[in-house]
Amino acid sequence: MRQSNSSVSTVVKVIIAIFLPPLAVFLHDGIGSSFWINILLTLLFFVPGVIHALLVVTDTI
């Protein structure tokens, strides 16, 4: 069974979000408010940055 390109890219972005949250948000949305919020969250506390990145990448927020 083959997965579509969008589901594969989402899986890759989720993996990136776990290790480099701002990069995942940048790849998903570009440089915008979500990117800067994620930079701040990641610099202050890593785990909230990961959670925010996962929410952005999965289009939850």
ABEGO torsion letter per residue (X at the ends): XBBBAAAAAAAAAAAAAAABAAAAAAAAAEBBAAAAAAAAAAAABAAAAAAAAAAAAAGAX
